Amino acid sequence: MEFLIIAFLIALLVTIIMYLDAMVCGYDKSKPYFLKLFIFTFISAAGSCYLIRKGYQIKSMLGGYGNVPSQNINPGLPNF
């Protein structure tokens, strides 16, 4: 559950920074733009925090078995 709080804070921080950037640079952005930005950032951050929390690593996403050293990584390539 704490990954949702972290994702919310990250999304809020990104949205505030983009809002301040739009004010300083004089961009004419509407409220729906910032709402979409917040929702997209929240979903992205929640997904990333969830995967990090569950302990997934790049090695396991590429066909390996995570942190198990006794098993070989099988990328699906033929043996020559």
N, CA, C and O atoms as CSV, one atom per row, in Angstrom:
chain,resi,resn,atom,element,x,y,z
A,1,MET,N,N,0.815,-1.190,0.000
A,1,MET,CA,C,0.000,0.000,0.000
A,1,MET,C,C,0.865,1.263,0.000
A,1,MET,O,O,0.454,2.310,-0.500
A,2,GLU,N,N,2.062,1.148,0.566
A,2,GLU,CA,C,2.917,2.337,0.614
A,2,GLU,C,C,3.420,2.746,-0.758
A,2,GLU,O,O,3.795,3.902,-0.956
A,3,PHE,N,N,3.436,1.805,-1.725
A,3,PHE,CA,C,3.883,2.171,-3.066
A,3,PHE,C,C,2.877,3.119,-3.728
A,3,PHE,O,O,3.255,3.898,-4.602
A,4,LEU,N,N,1.600,3.063,-3.323
A,4,LEU,CA,C,0.621,4.006,-3.855
A,4,LEU,C,C,0.861,5.415,-3.317
A,4,LEU,O,O,0.674,6.397,-4.035
A,5,ILE,N,N,1.268,5.512,-2.073
A,5,ILE,CA,C,1.587,6.826,-1.491
A,5,ILE,C,C,2.816,7.420,-2.165
A,5,ILE,O,O,2.850,8.611,-2.477
A,6,ILE,N,N,3.826,6.580,-2.387
A,6,ILE,CA,C,5.033,7.046,-3.070
A,6,ILE,C,C,4.705,7.469,-4.496
A,6,ILE,O,O,5.196,8.497,-4.962
A,7,ALA,N,N,3.884,6.692,-5.194
A,7,ALA,CA,C,3.489,7.030,-6.563
A,7,ALA,C,C,2.692,8.331,-6.595
A,7,ALA,O,O,2.864,9.145,-7.502
A,8,PHE,N,N,1.821,8.526,-5.606
A,8,PHE,CA,C,1.055,9.767,-5.530
A,8,PHE,C,C,1.968,10.969,-5.337
A,8,PHE,O,O,1.790,11.999,-5.987
A,9,LEU,N,N,2.939,10.839,-4.450
A,9,LEU,CA,C,3.869,11.951,-4.204
A,9,LEU,C,C,4.722,12.251,-5.427
A,9,LEU,O,O,4.971,13.416,-5.736
A,10,ILE,N,N,5.174,11.211,-6.127
A,10,ILE,CA,C,5.964,11.422,-7.344
A,10,ILE,C,C,5.122,12.118,-8.407
A,10,ILE,O,O,5.585,13.062,-9.047
A,11,ALA,N,N,3.889,11.658,-8.597
A,11,ALA,CA,C,3.010,12.270,-9.599
A,11,ALA,C,C,2.689,13.712,-9.239
A,11,ALA,O,O,2.644,14.578,-10.112
A,12,LEU,N,N,2.467,13.969,-7.969
A,12,LEU,CA,C,2.184,15.331,-7.528
A,12,LEU,C,C,3.389,16.242,-7.768
A,12,LEU,O,O,3.237,17.370,-8.236
A,13,LEU,N,N,4.569,15.753,-7.448
A,13,LEU,CA,C,5.782,16.543,-7.650
A,13,LEU,C,C,6.011,16.851,-9.131
A,13,LEU,O,O,6.333,17.986,-9.484
A,14,VAL,N,N,5.848,15.859,-9.989
A,14,VAL,CA,C,6.034,16.073,-11.431
A,14,VAL,C,C,5.003,17.061,-11.961
A,14,VAL,O,O,5.339,17.934,-12.761
A,15,THR,N,N,3.761,16.937,-11.529
A,15,THR,CA,C,2.709,17.841,-11.997
A,15,THR,C,C,2.962,19.273,-11.543
A,15,THR,O,O,2.770,20.211,-12.316
A,16,ILE,N,N,3.388,19.448,-10.304
A,16,ILE,CA,C,3.677,20.805,-9.805
A,16,ILE,C,C,4.849,21.421,-10.566
A,16,ILE,O,O,4.811,22.598,-10.924
A,17,ILE,N,N,5.883,20.630,-10.812
A,17,ILE,CA,C,7.041,21.151,-11.548
A,17,ILE,C,C,6.646,21.538,-12.967
A,17,ILE,O,O,7.074,22.580,-13.463
A,18,MET,N,N,5.843,20.723,-13.620
A,18,MET,CA,C,5.404,21.056,-14.983
A,18,MET,C,C,4.476,22.271,-14.986
A,18,MET,O,O,4.501,23.063,-15.927
A,19,TYR,N,N,3.657,22.426,-13.942
A,19,TYR,CA,C,2.794,23.600,-13.844
A,19,TYR,C,C,3.624,24.869,-13.669
A,19,TYR,O,O,3.362,25.885,-14.314
A,20,LEU,N,N,4.627,24.805,-12.793
A,20,LEU,CA,C,5.494,25.972,-12.602
A,20,LEU,C,C,6.279,26.281,-13.868
A,20,LEU,O,O,6.489,27.448,-14.197
A,21,ASP,N,N,6.712,25.252,-14.577
A,21,ASP,CA,C,7.418,25.454,-15.838
A,21,ASP,C,C,6.505,26.126,-16.865
A,21,ASP,O,O,6.945,27.011,-17.599
A,22,ALA,N,N,5.256,25.717,-16.920
A,22,ALA,CA,C,4.310,26.326,-17.855
A,22,ALA,C,C,4.045,27.786,-17.500
A,22,ALA,O,O,3.869,28.622,-18.386
A,23,MET,N,N,4.015,28.093,-16.198
A,23,MET,CA,C,3.798,29.480,-15.788
A,23,MET,C,C,4.996,30.352,-16.157
A,23,MET,O,O,4.827,31.464,-16.658
A,24,VAL,N,N,6.207,29.846,-15.910
A,24,VAL,CA,C,7.410,30.638,-16.163
A,24,VAL,C,C,7.622,30.856,-17.657
A,24,VAL,O,O,7.983,31.952,-18.086
A,25,CYS,N,N,7.398,29.815,-18.442
A,25,CYS,CA,C,7.649,29.903,-19.882
A,25,CYS,C,C,6.489,30.507,-20.653
A,25,CYS,O,O,6.625,30.812,-21.837
A,26,GLY,N,N,5.363,30.680,-20.006
A,26,GLY,CA,C,4.230,31.316,-20.662
A,26,GLY,C,C,3.428,30.379,-21.543
A,26,GLY,O,O,2.726,30.837,-22.445
A,27,TYR,N,N,3.513,29.074,-21.305
A,27,TYR,CA,C,2.722,28.127,-22.086
A,27,TYR,C,C,1.261,28.258,-21.693
A,27,TYR,O,O,0.936,28.502,-20.531
A,28,ASP,N,N,0.399,28.094,-22.659
A,28,ASP,CA,C,-1.032,28.171,-22.396
A,28,ASP,C,C,-1.577,26.754,-22.264
A,28,ASP,O,O,-2.128,26.203,-23.217
A,29,LYS,N,N,-1.422,26.171,-21.092
A,29,LYS,CA,C,-1.885,24.808,-20.836
A,29,LYS,C,C,-3.158,24.860,-20.010
A,29,LYS,O,O,-3.305,25.705,-19.127
A,30,SER,N,N,-4.073,23.953,-20.303
A,30,SER,CA,C,-5.342,23.919,-19.593
A,30,SER,C,C,-5.296,22.932,-18.437
A,30,SER,O,O,-4.344,22.166,-18.292
A,31,LYS,N,N,-6.344,22.964,-17.614
A,31,LYS,CA,C,-6.425,22.055,-16.469
A,31,LYS,C,C,-6.487,20.591,-16.895
A,31,LYS,O,O,-5.869,19.753,-16.239
A,32,PRO,N,N,-7.215,20.242,-17.977
A,32,PRO,CA,C,-7.213,18.827,-18.390
A,32,PRO,C,C,-5.826,18.302,-18.761
A,32,PRO,O,O,-5.544,17.117,-18.582
A,33,TYR,N,N,-4.964,19.172,-19.272
A,33,TYR,CA,C,-3.596,18.751,-19.587
A,33,TYR,C,C,-2.880,18.291,-18.320
A,33,TYR,O,O,-2.230,17.245,-18.319
A,34,PHE,N,N,-2.996,19.056,-17.257
A,34,PHE,CA,C,-2.320,18.706,-16.014
A,34,PHE,C,C,-2.982,17.509,-15.330
A,34,PHE,O,O,-2.308,16.733,-14.652
A,35,LEU,N,N,-4.286,17.356,-15.502
A,35,LEU,CA,C,-4.966,16.182,-14.968
A,35,LEU,C,C,-4.486,14.914,-15.679
A,35,LEU,O,O,-4.219,13.899,-15.036
A,36,LYS,N,N,-4.377,14.978,-17.011
A,36,LYS,CA,C,-3.864,13.836,-17.775
A,36,LYS,C,C,-2.419,13.539,-17.399
A,36,LYS,O,O,-2.033,12.376,-17.283
A,37,LEU,N,N,-1.620,14.584,-17.208
A,37,LEU,CA,C,-0.233,14.408,-16.808
A,37,LEU,C,C,-0.149,13.732,-15.447
A,37,LEU,O,O,0.665,12.829,-15.253
A,38,PHE,N,N,-0.981,14.160,-14.503
A,38,PHE,CA,C,-0.987,13.563,-13.176
A,38,PHE,C,C,-1.389,12.092,-13.230
A,38,PHE,O,O,-0.749,11.249,-12.602
A,39,ILE,N,N,-2.441,11.785,-13.975
A,39,ILE,CA,C,-2.917,10.396,-14.057
A,39,ILE,C,C,-1.879,9.503,-14.716
A,39,ILE,O,O,-1.608,8.408,-14.223
A,40,PHE,N,N,-1.296,9.950,-15.821
A,40,PHE,CA,C,-0.278,9.147,-16.507
A,40,PHE,C,C,0.944,8.935,-15.620
A,40,PHE,O,O,1.478,7.828,-15.550
A,41,THR,N,N,1.385,9.989,-14.946
A,41,THR,CA,C,2.550,9.867,-14.071
A,41,THR,C,C,2.246,8.964,-12.881
A,41,THR,O,O,3.102,8.188,-12.456
A,42,PHE,N,N,1.043,9.058,-12.346
A,42,PHE,CA,C,0.666,8.212,-11.218
A,42,PHE,C,C,0.654,6.738,-11.621
A,42,PHE,O,O,1.167,5.891,-10.890
A,43,ILE,N,N,0.076,6.432,-12.773
A,43,ILE,CA,C,0.028,5.042,-13.227
A,43,ILE,C,C,1.433,4.512,-13.492
A,43,ILE,O,O,1.753,3.383,-13.123
A,44,SER,N,N,2.268,5.323,-14.130
A,44,SER,CA,C,3.643,4.903,-14.412
A,44,SER,C,C,4.442,4.692,-13.125
A,44,SER,O,O,5.148,3.693,-12.984
A,45,ALA,N,N,4.332,5.620,-12.204
A,45,ALA,CA,C,5.072,5.513,-10.946
A,45,ALA,C,C,4.553,4.355,-10.099
A,45,ALA,O,O,5.340,3.663,-9.453
A,46,ALA,N,N,3.240,4.138,-10.094
A,46,ALA,CA,C,2.677,3.028,-9.323
A,46,ALA,C,C,3.147,1.697,-9.887
A,46,ALA,O,O,3.483,0.785,-9.131
A,47,GLY,N,N,3.173,1.579,-11.200
A,47,GLY,CA,C,3.668,0.349,-11.815
A,47,GLY,C,C,5.125,0.104,-11.514
A,47,GLY,O,O,5.518,-1.018,-11.194
A,48,SER,N,N,5.929,1.145,-11.612
A,48,SER,CA,C,7.356,1.003,-11.316
A,48,SER,C,C,7.595,0.660,-9.852
A,48,SER,O,O,8.394,-0.225,-9.544
A,49,CYS,N,N,6.916,1.346,-8.957
A,49,CYS,CA,C,7.075,1.069,-7.524
A,49,CYS,C,C,6.605,-0.340,-7.182
A,49,CYS,O,O,7.206,-1.011,-6.343
A,50,TYR,N,N,5.540,-0.786,-7.826
A,50,TYR,CA,C,5.032,-2.133,-7.572
A,50,TYR,C,C,6.039,-3.190,-8.013
A,50,TYR,O,O,6.297,-4.156,-7.295
A,51,LEU,N,N,6.607,-2.993,-9.207
A,51,LEU,CA,C,7.597,-3.964,-9.694
A,51,LEU,C,C,8.847,-3.975,-8.823
A,51,LEU,O,O,9.404,-5.037,-8.548
A,52,ILE,N,N,9.286,-2.807,-8.392
A,52,ILE,CA,C,10.457,-2.737,-7.515
A,52,ILE,C,C,10.143,-3.396,-6.177
A,52,ILE,O,O,10.979,-4.102,-5.614
A,53,ARG,N,N,8.940,-3.163,-5.675
A,53,ARG,CA,C,8.543,-3.742,-4.385
A,53,ARG,C,C,8.480,-5.264,-4.455
A,53,ARG,O,O,8.847,-5.945,-3.498
A,54,LYS,N,N,8.023,-5.793,-5.564
A,54,LYS,CA,C,7.917,-7.235,-5.714
A,54,LYS,C,C,9.271,-7.888,-5.992
A,54,LYS,O,O,9.395,-9.111,-5.919
A,55,GLY,N,N,10.258,-7.101,-6.302
A,55,GLY,CA,C,11.600,-7.629,-6.480
A,55,GLY,C,C,11.910,-8.121,-7.873
A,55,GLY,O,O,12.866,-8.874,-8.063
A,56,TYR,N,N,11.126,-7.714,-8.849
A,56,TYR,CA,C,11.440,-8.114,-10.217
A,56,TYR,C,C,12.707,-7.408,-10.661
A,56,TYR,O,O,12.924,-6.238,-10.345
A,57,GLN,N,N,13.536,-8.124,-11.393
A,57,GLN,CA,C,14.764,-7.551,-11.908
A,57,GLN,C,C,14.799,-7.730,-13.407
A,57,GLN,O,O,14.029,-8.510,-13.967
A,58,ILE,N,N,15.684,-7.013,-14.049
A,58,ILE,CA,C,15.800,-7.107,-15.498
A,58,ILE,C,C,16.149,-8.535,-15.908
A,58,ILE,O,O,15.695,-9.016,-16.947
A,59,LYS,N,N,16.945,-9.201,-15.101
A,59,LYS,CA,C,17.342,-10.560,-15.417
A,59,LYS,C,C,16.126,-11.486,-15.485
A,59,LYS,O,O,16.059,-12.351,-16.358
A,60,SER,N,N,15.180,-11.316,-14.587
A,60,SER,CA,C,14.004,-12.178,-14.602
A,60,SER,C,C,13.074,-11.819,-15.751
A,60,SER,O,O,12.323,-12.670,-16.228
A,61,MET,N,N,13.115,-10.570,-16.200
A,61,MET,CA,C,12.271,-10.175,-17.322
A,61,MET,C,C,12.840,-10.650,-18.657
A,61,MET,O,O,12.114,-10.724,-19.648
A,62,LEU,N,N,14.122,-10.969,-18.689
A,62,LEU,CA,C,14.754,-11.424,-19.917
A,62,LEU,C,C,14.789,-12.942,-20.027
A,62,LEU,O,O,15.486,-13.473,-20.891
A,63,GLY,N,N,14.076,-13.635,-19.197
A,63,GLY,CA,C,14.000,-15.081,-19.305
A,63,GLY,C,C,14.724,-15.807,-18.207
A,63,GLY,O,O,14.766,-17.037,-18.219
A,64,GLY,N,N,15.293,-15.108,-17.264
A,64,GLY,CA,C,16.000,-15.758,-16.165
A,64,GLY,C,C,15.057,-16.081,-15.032
A,64,GLY,O,O,13.839,-15.953,-15.158
A,65,TYR,N,N,15.631,-16.500,-13.931
A,65,TYR,CA,C,14.835,-16.903,-12.787
A,65,TYR,C,C,15.068,-16.000,-11.588
A,65,TYR,O,O,14.803,-16.411,-10.459
A,66,GLY,N,N,15.548,-14.800,-11.794
A,66,GLY,CA,C,15.752,-13.885,-10.683
A,66,GLY,C,C,17.081,-14.106,-10.005
A,66,GLY,O,O,18.117,-14.130,-10.669
A,67,ASN,N,N,17.073,-14.268,-8.696
A,67,ASN,CA,C,18.301,-14.361,-7.916
A,67,ASN,C,C,18.713,-15.794,-7.614
A,67,ASN,O,O,19.482,-16.018,-6.679
A,68,VAL,N,N,18.234,-16.755,-8.361
A,68,VAL,CA,C,18.573,-18.147,-8.106
A,68,VAL,C,C,19.841,-18.475,-8.893
A,68,VAL,O,O,19.775,-18.625,-10.113
A,69,PRO,N,N,21.006,-18.592,-8.223
A,69,PRO,CA,C,22.255,-18.789,-8.961
A,69,PRO,C,C,22.424,-20.204,-9.508
A,69,PRO,O,O,23.244,-20.419,-10.400
A,70,SER,N,N,21.665,-21.176,-8.992
A,70,SER,CA,C,21.875,-22.550,-9.430
A,70,SER,C,C,21.186,-22.854,-10.751
A,70,SER,O,O,21.448,-23.899,-11.346
A,71,GLN,N,N,20.319,-21.980,-11.222
A,71,GLN,CA,C,19.609,-22.220,-12.477
A,71,GLN,C,C,20.190,-21.337,-13.559
A,71,GLN,O,O,20.537,-20.182,-13.313
A,72,ASN,N,N,20.293,-21.882,-14.748
A,72,ASN,CA,C,20.854,-21.142,-15.871
A,72,ASN,C,C,19.791,-20.257,-16.508
A,72,ASN,O,O,18.602,-20.577,-16.500
A,73,ILE,N,N,20.243,-19.151,-17.051
A,73,ILE,CA,C,19.344,-18.270,-17.790
A,73,ILE,C,C,19.205,-18.834,-19.193
A,73,ILE,O,O,20.205,-19.059,-19.875
A,74,ASN,N,N,17.976,-19.064,-19.627
A,74,ASN,CA,C,17.712,-19.600,-20.960
A,74,ASN,C,C,17.078,-18.518,-21.808
A,74,ASN,O,O,15.873,-18.287,-21.705
A,75,PRO,N,N,17.864,-17.843,-22.653
A,75,PRO,CA,C,17.277,-16.777,-23.473
A,75,PRO,C,C,16.548,-17.306,-24.691
A,75,PRO,O,O,15.990,-16.516,-25.452
A,76,GLY,N,N,16.531,-18.622,-24.906
A,76,GLY,CA,C,15.837,-19.186,-26.051
A,76,GLY,C,C,16.707,-19.307,-27.287
A,76,GLY,O,O,16.200,-19.579,-28.376
A,77,LEU,N,N,18.002,-19.112,-27.137
A,77,LEU,CA,C,18.909,-19.217,-28.270
A,77,LEU,C,C,19.379,-20.669,-28.414
A,77,LEU,O,O,19.532,-21.367,-27.412
A,78,PRO,N,N,19.604,-21.123,-29.630
A,78,PRO,CA,C,20.045,-22.498,-29.809
A,78,PRO,C,C,21.494,-22.697,-29.371
A,78,PRO,O,O,22.291,-21.759,-29.400
A,79,ASN,N,N,21.827,-23.911,-28.971
A,79,ASN,CA,C,23.192,-24.242,-28.596
A,79,ASN,C,C,23.962,-24.712,-29.831
A,79,ASN,O,O,23.452,-25.508,-30.619
A,80,PHE,N,N,25.162,-24.228,-29.991
A,80,PHE,CA,C,25.990,-24.625,-31.142
A,80,PHE,C,C,27.141,-25.479,-30.684
A,80,PHE,O,O,27.952,-25.912,-31.503
